[in-house]
């Protein structure tokens, strides 16, 4: 899955000259927490449009500290000031074809909530932490009828394939597989299996000598 598959394509971009009070009002009206800030070649009086370039991003957190005693508040900046006075100018961006796990890692490492998505210099979307959470739900299959099975396997080639073959032989389909922990001699895997009775499947796998750690023995 790539950024293009989860990003919001309907991006509202603002000029750096918009008053902070207007940005705050737009955030409240539209339920948006981040706005890319785009500058047009024509300058302050030109509308944001063709030829625009990304110059910053502003979040609801940036606005919340305006006029406060918070250490991140800019001295002398008020709600009447231009959004350029508080926007972040060193903007991290994503490409539509970036794998979502790499972009999610960027958000986590830099502790940011959103990244504009650029194809070259063209703004094509924005991706947020919420988008990655929704992608996680979709990838794991939690939103479909299934059961969570966690197993501890030997860390050797073929051990996972053997477990999947055993589940298939019991008449079940595995919709997703993740590695939870990896050690020198063992690996923990988490699966979503398309069955409503995870406890029964776990018992059948234990009877085949698999170390099933979830669901717990009842």
PAZAPA-4460 file (N, C-alpha, C; in steps of 0.05 Angstrom, whole numbers, plus 32768, in hexadecimal, padded with zeros to 4 digits):
% residues 218
    n_x    n_y    n_z   ca_x   ca_y   ca_z    c_x    c_y    c_z   seq   type   mol
   8011   7FE8   8000   8000   8000   8000   8012   8019   8000     1      X     A
   800A   802C   7FF0   801A   8045   7FEC   800B   805D   7FF7     2      X     A
   801A   8073   7FFA   800E   808C   8004   7FF6   8094   7FF3     3      X     A
   7FF8   8090   7FD9   7FE2   8098   7FC7   7FC8   8089   7FCE     4      X     A
   7FCA   8072   7FDB   7FB2   8062   7FE1   7FA4   806C   7FFA     5      X     A
   7FB1   807C   800B   7FA5   8084   8024   7FA3   80A3   8027     6      X     A
   7FB1   80B2   8016   7FB2   80CF   8019   7F97   80DC   8013     7      X     A
   7F93   80F3   801E   7F7C   8104   8017   7F83   8115   7FFF     8      X     A
   7F74   8112   7FEA   7F7B   8121   7FD1   7F6E   813D   7FD1     9      X     A
   7F5A   8141   7FE2   7F4C   815B   7FE3   7F5B   816D   7FF7    10      X     A
   7F70   8179   7FEE   7F81   8188   8001   7F7A   81A6   7FFF    11      X     A
   7F76   81B2   8016   7F72   81CF   8017   7F8D   81DB   801E    12      X     A
   7F97   81EC   800C   7FB0   81FA   8010   7FAB   8217   8014    13      X     A
   7FBC   8224   8023   7FB8   8240   802A   7FD1   8250   8022    14      X     A
   7FCC   826A   801E   7FE2   827D   8018   7FF0   8283   8033    15      X     A
   800A   8289   8032   8018   8290   804A   800F   82AA   8057    16      X     A
   7FFF   82BA   8048   7FF7   82D4   8051   7FDC   82D4   805F    17      X     A
   7FCF   82BC   8061   7FB5   82BA   806E   7FB8   82BF   808C    18      X     A
   7FA7   82D0   8098   7FA9   82D4   80B5   7FA5   82BA   80C5    19      X     A
   7FB3   82B8   80DB   7FB1   829F   80EB   7F94   829B   80F5    20      X     A
   7F86   82B1   80FB   7F6A   82AE   8104   7F59   82A1   80EF    21      X     A
   7F5E   82A7   80D5   7F4E   829B   80C0   7F55   827D   80BD    22      X     A
   7F6F   8276   80C1   7F77   825A   80C0   7F69   824A   80D6    23      X     A
   7F69   8256   80EE   7F5C   8249   8104   7F3E   8244   80FF    24      X     A
   7F31   8258   80F3   7F14   8255   80ED   7F10   823F   80D8    25      X     A
   7F21   823E   80C4   7F1F   8229   80B0   7F23   820D   80BC    26      X     A
   7F35   820B   80CE   7F3A   81F1   80DB   7F21   81E8   80EA    27      X     A
   7F14   81FA   80F8   7EFD   81F3   8107   7EE5   81ED   80F5    28      X     A
   7EE2   81FC   80DF   7ECC   81F8   80CD   7ECE   81DE   80BE    29      X     A
   7EE6   81D7   80B5   7EEA   81BF   80A4   7EF4   81A7   80B2    30      X     A
   7EFA   81A9   80CC   7F05   8193   80DB   7F20   818A   80D1    31      X     A
   7F30   819D   80C9   7F4B   8198   80BE   7F60   81A0   80D2    32      X     A
   7F75   8190   80D6   7F89   8196   80EA   7FA3   81A0   80DE    33      X     A
   7FA6   819D   80C3   7FBF   81A5   80B6   7FB9   81B3   809B    34      X     A
   7FC6   81C8   8095   7FC4   81D6   807C   7FE0   81D9   806F    35      X     A
   7FE4   81CF   8057   7FFC   81D6   8048   7FFB   81F4   8041    36      X     A
   8012   8201   8042   8014   821D   803A   8022   821F   8020    37      X     A
   8014   8229   800C   801F   822B   7FF1   8022   8248   7FE8    38      X     A
   8038   824E   7FDC   803D   8269   7FD2   803B   8269   7FB3    39      X     A
   802E   827D   7FA8   802C   8280   7F8B   8041   8294   7F81    40      X     A
   804A   828F   7F68   805F   82A1   7F5D   8057   82BE   7F5C    41      X     A
   803D   82C3   7F5A   8034   82DF   7F58   8035   82EF   7F71    42      X     A
   803C   82E2   7F88   803E   82F1   7FA0   8025   82F1   7FB1    43      X     A
   8023   8304   7FC3   800E   8304   7FD7   7FF2   8306   7FCC    44      X     A
   7FEF   8316   7FB6   7FD4   831A   7FAB   7FCB   8304   7F98    45      X     A
   7FDD   82F2   7F91   7FD6   82DD   7F7E   7FC9   82C6   7F8D    46      X     A
   7FB4   82BA   7F81   7FA7   82A3   7F8E   7FBA   828A   7F8E    47      X     A
   7FB5   8279   7FA1   7FC4   8260   7FA1   7FBA   824F   7F89    48      X     A
   7FCC   8247   7F78   7FC3   8238   7F60   7FDB   822E   7F50    49      X     A
   7FDA   8231   7F36   7FEE   8227   7F24   8009   8233   7F2B    50      X     A
   801E   8223   7F2C   8039   822D   7F31   803F   8230   7F4F    51      X     A
   802C   8228   7F60   8030   822B   7F7C   8047   8219   7F86    52      X     A
   8053   821F   7F9C   8067   820F   7FA8   8062   820D   7FC6    53      X     A
   8069   81F6   7FD1   8066   81F1   7FED   807A   8201   7FFD    54      X     A
   8071   8211   8010   8084   8221   8020   8081   821B   803E    55      X     A
   806C   820C   8046   8069   8207   8062   8051   81F5   8068    56      X     A
   804D   81F0   8081   8035   81E2   808A   802E   81EC   80A6    57      X     A
   8015   81EE   80AC   800C   81F7   80C6   7FF8   81E3   80D2    58      X     A
   7FFA   81DF   80EC   7FE9   81CC   80FA   7FD8   81DA   810F    59      X     A
   7FC4   81CC   8119   7FB4   81D8   812E   7FC4   81DE   8147    60      X     A
   7FD9   81CE   814B   7FEA   81D2   8163   7FF9   81ED   8160    61      X     A
   8002   81F3   8148   8010   820D   8143   7FFE   8224   814B    62      X     A
   7FE4   8221   8144   7FD2   8237   814A   7FCA   8239   8167    63      X     A
   7FC9   8222   8174   7FC0   8222   8191   7FD3   8232   81A2    64      X     A
   7FED   8233   819B   8000   8240   81AC   8003   825E   81A6    65      X     A
   7FF6   8268   8191   7FF8   8284   818A   7FEE   8295   81A2    66      X     A
   7FFE   82A9   81AA   7FF6   82BB   81BF   7FF8   82B0   81DB    67      X     A
   8001   8297   81DD   8003   828A   81F8   8020   828D   8203    68      X     A
   8024   8282   821A   803E   8282   8226   804D   8268   8221    69      X     A
   8042   8258   820F   804F   823F   8208   806B   8245   81FC    70      X     A
   807F   8234   8202   809A   8239   81F8   809C   8239   81DA    71      X     A
   8089   822C   81CC   808A   822C   81AF   807C   8244   81A2    72      X     A
   806F   8255   81B2   8061   826C   81A8   8075   8281   819D    73      X     A
   806F   828C   8185   8080   82A0   8179   807A   82BB   8186    74      X     A
   808F   82C9   8190   808A   82E3   819D   807E   82F7   8189    75      X     A
   806B   8306   8192   805F   831B   8181   804B   8312   816D    76      X     A
   8047   82F8   816B   8034   82ED   8157   8018   82EC   8164    77      X     A
   8004   82F6   8155   7FE8   82F5   815E   7FD7   82E8   8149    78      X     A
   7FBE   82E5   814F   7FAB   82D8   813B   7FA8   82E9   8122    79      X     A
   7FB0   8303   8124   7FAE   8314   810C   7FC7   8312   80FB    80      X     A
   7FDB   8304   8105   7FF4   8301   80F5   7FF0   82ED   80DE    81      X     A
   8002   82EE   80CB   8000   82DB   80B4   8009   82BF   80BD    82      X     A
   7FFD   82AB   80B0   8003   8290   80B8   8021   8289   80B2    83      X     A
   802D   8299   80A1   804A   8294   809B   805B   8298   80B4    84      X     A
   8051   82A7   80C8   8060   82AC   80E1   8062   8293   80F3    85      X     A
   8050   8280   80EF   8050   8268   8100   8053   824E   80F1    86      X     A
   8052   824F   80D6   8054   8236   80C7   806F   8229   80C9    87      X     A
   8070   820F   80C6   8089   8200   80C5   8093   8201   80A8    88      X     A
   80AB   820A   80A4   80B5   820E   8089   80C6   81F6   8080    89      X     A
   80D1   81E7   8092   80E0   81CF   808B   80CD   81B8   808A    90      X     A
   80BF   81B6   8073   80A8   81A3   8071   80B1   8188   8067    91      X     A
   80AA   8173   8076   80AE   8158   806D   8097   8150   805A    92      X     A
   809D   8144   8044   8088   813D   8031   808A   8120   802A    93      X     A
   8075   8116   801E   8074   80FA   8014   806F   80FA   7FF6    94      X     A
   8076   80E5   7FE9   8070   80E1   7FCC   8059   80CD   7FCA    95      X     A
   8047   80CF   7FB6   8031   80BD   7FB4   8039   809F   7FB4    96      X     A
   8051   8099   7FAA   8059   807D   7FA8   806B   8074   7FBF    97      X     A
   806D   8084   7FD4   807B   807C   7FEC   806B   8065   7FFA    98      X     A
   8079   8050   8002   806B   803B   8012   8060   8048   802C    99      X     A
   8049   8040   8035   803D   804D   804C   804D   8048   8065   100      X     A
   805A   8031   8068   8069   802C   8080   8081   803F   8083   101      X     A
   808D   8047   806C   80A4   805A   806E   809A   8076   8075   102      X     A
   8083   807E   806A   8079   8098   8071   806F   8099   808E   103      X     A
   8063   8083   8097   805A   8082   80B3   8072   8084   80C6   104      X     A
   8088   8078   80BE   80A0   807A   80CF   80AB   8097   80D0   105      X     A
   80A9   80A5   80B9   80B1   80C1   80B9   80A0   80D1   80CC   106      X     A
   8086   80CD   80CC   8074   80DC   80DE   807B   80D6   80FB   107      X     A
   8080   80BD   8101   8086   80B5   811D   80A1   80C0   8126   108      X     A
   80B6   80BE   8115   80D1   80C7   811C   80D2   80E5   8120   109      X     A
   80C3   80F4   8110   80C4   8111   8112   80AD   811D   8123   110      X     A
   809C   810B   812D   8086   8113   813E   8075   8129   8131   111      X     A
   806D   8124   8119   805B   8136   810A   8041   8128   8104   112      X     A
   802C   8138   80FE   8012   812C   80FA   800A   8129   80DD   113      X     A
   8018   8135   80CA   8010   8134   80AE   8027   813B   809C   114      X     A
   8025   8132   8083   8039   8139   806E   802A   813F   8054   115      X     A
   8030   8156   8048   8026   815B   802D   8031   8146   801A   116      X     A
   8022   813E   8006   802B   812A   7FF2   8030   8139   7FD8   117      X     A
   8048   8137   7FCE   8050   8145   7FB6   8059   8132   7FA1   118      X     A
   8051   8136   7F88   805B   8128   7F70   806B   813D   7F61   119      X     A
   8085   813C   7F65   8096   8152   7F5B   8090   816B   7F6C   120      X     A
   8088   8181   7F5F   8081   8199   7F6E   8063   819B   7F71   121      X     A
   8054   8188   7F66   8037   818A   7F66   802B   817E   7F80   122      X     A
   801A   818E   7F8D   800C   8184   7FA5   7FF6   8172   7F9D   123      X     A
   7FF6   8159   7FA6   7FE2   8145   7F9D   7FD2   813A   7FB5   124      X     A
   7FDA   8140   7FCD   7FCB   8136   7FE4   7FD9   813D   7FFE   125      X     A
   7FCE   8132   8013   7FD9   8134   802E   7FD3   811A   803D   126      X     A
   7FE6   8111   804D   7FE3   80F8   805C   7FE7   80FE   8079   127      X     A
   7FD6   80F3   808B   7FD7   80F9   80A7   7FD9   80DF   80B7   128      X     A
   7FDE   80E3   80D1   7FE0   80CC   80E3   7FC7   80BC   80E3   129      X     A
   7FB0   80C9   80E1   7F96   80BA   80E0   7F95   80A9   80C7   130      X     A
   7F9F   80B2   80B1   7F9F   80A2   8098   7FAF   8088   809C   131      X     A
   7FC5   808A   80AA   7FD5   8072   80AF   7FC7   805F   80C2   132      X     A
   7FB9   8069   80D6   7FAA   8058   80E8   7F94   8049   80D8   133      X     A
   7F86   8057   80C6   7F72   804A   80B6   7F7E   8035   80A4   134      X     A
   7F96   803B   809A   7FA3   8027   8089   7FAA   800E   8099   135      X     A
   7FB3   8012   80B2   7FBA   7FFB   80C3   7FA2   7FE9   80C7   136      X     A
   7F8B   7FF6   80CC   7F72   7FE6   80D0   7F6B   7FD6   80B7   137      X     A
   7F6F   7FE3   809F   7F69   7FD5   8086   7F7C   7FBE   8081   138      X     A
   7F96   7FC3   8086   7FAA   7FAF   8080   7FA7   7F97   8092   139      X     A
   7FA2   7F9B   80AB   7FA0   7F85   80BE   7F86   7F75   80BB   140      X     A
   7F72   7F81   80AE   7F59   7F73   80AA   7F47   7F73   80C3   141      X     A
   7F4D   7F85   80D6   7F3D   7F86   80EE   7F20   7F8D   80E8   142      X     A
   7F1B   7F9C   80D2   7F00   7FA4   80CB   7EF0   7F8E   80BD   143      X     A
   7EFC   7F77   80BA   7EEE   7F60   80AE   7EEA   7F4A   80C4   144      X     A
   7ED8   7F39   80BF   7ED3   7F23   80D2   7EEB   7F10   80D3   145      X     A
   7EFA   7F11   80E9   7F12   7F01   80EB   7F1A   7EFE   8108   146      X     A
   7F2E   7EEE   810D   7F38   7EEA   8128   7F56   7EEF   8128   147      X     A
   7F60   7EF8   813F   7F7D   7EFD   8142   7F8A   7EE4   814D   148      X     A
   7F9F   7EDB   8140   7FAF   7EC4   8149   7FCC   7ECD   814A   149      X     A
   7FD8   7EC9   8161   7FF4   7ED0   8164   8003   7EB6   816B   150      X     A
   801A   7EB2   815D   8029   7E99   8160   8047   7EA0   8163   151      X     A
   8055   7E8F   8172   8072   7E92   8175   807E   7E7B   8165   152      X     A
   808E   7E83   8151   8099   7E6F   813F   80B8   7E6F   8141   153      X     A
   80C3   7E59   8138   80E1   7E58   8136   80EA   7E6B   8120   154      X     A
   80FF   7E79   8126   8109   7E8D   8113   811B   7E7F   80FE   155      X     A
   810D   7E71   80EC   811B   7E62   80D7   810A   7E63   80BD   156      X     A
   8117   7E60   80A6   8108   7E61   808D   80F3   7E4A   808D   157      X     A
   80DA   7E52   8085   80C5   7E3E   8081   80B2   7E3B   8099   158      X     A
   80B9   7E46   80B0   80A8   7E42   80C8   808D   7E50   80C4   159      X     A
   808D   7E68   80B9   8074   7E76   80B4   8063   7E68   809F   160      X     A
   8071   7E5F   808A   8063   7E51   8074   8055   7E37   807E   161      X     A
   8063   7E2A   8091   8057   7E12   809C   803E   7E18   80AC   162      X     A
   803F   7E2E   80BC   8027   7E36   80CC   8010   7E3D   80BA   163      X     A
   8016   7E4D   80A5   8000   7E55   8092   7FF4   7E3D   8084   164      X     A
   8005   7E29   807D   7FFB   7E11   8070   7FE9   7E01   8084   165      X     A
   7FF0   7E01   809D   7FE0   7DF3   80B1   7FC5   7E01   80B4   166      X     A
   7FC5   7E1B   80B4   7FAB   7E2A   80B7   7F9A   7E25   809E   167      X     A
   7FA7   7E24   8087   7F98   7E1F   806E   7F8C   7E02   806F   168      X     A
   7F9C   7DEF   8079   7F92   7DD4   807B   7F7B   7DD1   808E   169      X     A
   7F78   7DE3   80A1   7F62   7DE3   80B3   7F49   7DF2   80A8   170      X     A
   7F4C   7DFC   808F   7F36   7E08   8081   7F33   7E26   8085   171      X     A
   7F48   7E34   808C   7F46   7E50   8092   7F59   7E60   8080   172      X     A
   7F51   7E79   807A   7F61   7E8B   806A   7F6D   7EA1   807C   173      X     A
   7F87   7EA7   8078   7F95   7EBC   8087   7F94   7ED6   8076   174      X     A
   7F89   7EEB   8082   7F86   7F04   8073   7F9D   7F17   8077   175      X     A
   7FAD   7F14   808D   7FC4   7F25   8091   7FD7   7F18   80A5   176      X     A
   7FF1   7F1F   80A1   8006   7F14   80B3   801A   7F2A   80B9   177      X     A
   8021   7F2D   80D3   8034   7F41   80DB   8048   7F34   80EE   178      X     A
   8060   7F3E   80EE   8075   7F36   8101   8073   7F48   8119   179      X     A
   806F   7F3D   8131   806D   7F4C   8149   8088   7F50   8156   180      X     A
   8097   7F3A   8159   80B2   7F3B   8165   80C3   7F27   8157   181      X     A
   80DD   7F2D   8156   80F0   7F1B   814A   8108   7F18   815C   182      X     A
   810F   7F00   8162   8127   7EFA   8173   8139   7EE7   8163   183      X     A
   8150   7EE1   816F   8163   7ED0   8161   8158   7EB5   815A   184      X     A
   8148   7EAA   816D   813E   7E8E   8169   8120   7E8C   8165   185      X     A
   8112   7EA3   8167   80F5   7EA2   8165   80EA   7EBB   8158   186      X     A
   80D1   7EB9   814E   80C4   7ED0   8142   80A6   7ECE   8149   187      X     A
   809B   7EE5   8152   807E   7EE6   8158   806F   7EF1   8140   188      X     A
   805A   7EE3   8138   804A   7EED   8121   802E   7EF1   812A   189      X     A
   8021   7F05   811F   8005   7F0B   8125   7FF6   7F09   810B   190      X     A
   7FE0   7EFA   810C   7FD0   7EF5   80F3   7FB3   7EFC   80F8   191      X     A
   7FA6   7F04   80E3   7F88   7F05   80E3   7F7F   7EEE   80D2   192      X     A
   7F70   7EDC   80DE   7F66   7EC4   80D1   7F47   7EC7   80CE   193      X     A
   7F3D   7EC0   80B6   7F21   7EC4   80B0   7F10   7EAE   80BD   194      X     A
   7F0E   7EB0   80D7   7EFC   7E9E   80E6   7EF2   7EAD   80FE   195      X     A
   7ED9   7EA7   8106   7ECD   7EB4   811D   7ED5   7EA7   8137   196      X     A
   7EE0   7E8E   8135   7EE7   7E7F   814D   7F05   7E7C   8150   197      X     A
   7F12   7E91   8159   7F2F   7E91   815C   7F38   7E7D   8171   198      X     A
   7F29   7E7A   8186   7F31   7E68   819C   7F32   7E4B   8192   199      X     A
   7F1E   7E44   8182   7F1E   7E28   8177   7F36   7E24   8165   200      X     A
   7F3C   7E37   8153   7F53   7E35   8142   7F6D   7E33   8152   201      X     A
   7F6F   7E44   8166   7F87   7E43   8177   7F8B   7E28   8184   202      X     A
   7F75   7E1C   818D   7F77   7E01   8199   7F80   7DEC   8185   203      X     A
   7F76   7DEF   816C   7F7E   7DDC   8157   7F9B   7DDF   8150   204      X     A
   7FA5   7DF8   8150   7FC2   7DFC   814A   7FD3   7DF3   8161   205      X     A
   7FCA   7DF7   8179   7FDA   7DEC   8190   7FDC   7DCE   818F   206      X     A
   7FC6   7DC1   8186   7FC7   7DA4   8183   7FDB   7D9B   816F   207      X     A
   7FE2   7DAD   815D   7FF7   7DA8   8149   8013   7DB1   8152   208      X     A
   8015   7DB7   816C   802E   7DBF   8178   8038   7DDB   8171   209      X     A
   8026   7DEC   8168   802D   7E08   8164   802B   7E18   817F   210      X     A
   803D   7E2A   8183   803D   7E3B   819B   802B   7E53   8196   211      X     A
   8011   7E51   819D   7FFE   7E67   8198   7FFD   7E77   81B2   212      X     A
   8004   7E91   81AF   8004   7EA2   81C7   7FEB   7EB3   81C9   213      X     A
   7FDB   7EB4   81B4   7FC1   7EC2   81B5   7FAF   7EB6   81A0   214      X     A
   7F95   7EB0   81A7   7F89   7EB4   81C1   7F95   7EA2   81D7   215      X     A
   7F93   7EAC   81F0   7F9E   7E9C   8206   7F8D   7E84   820B   216      X     A
   7F99   7E70   8218   7F8B   7E57   821E   7F75   7E5E   8233   217      X     A
   7F5C   7E57   822C   7F45   7E5E   823E   7F40   7E48   8252   218      X     A
***
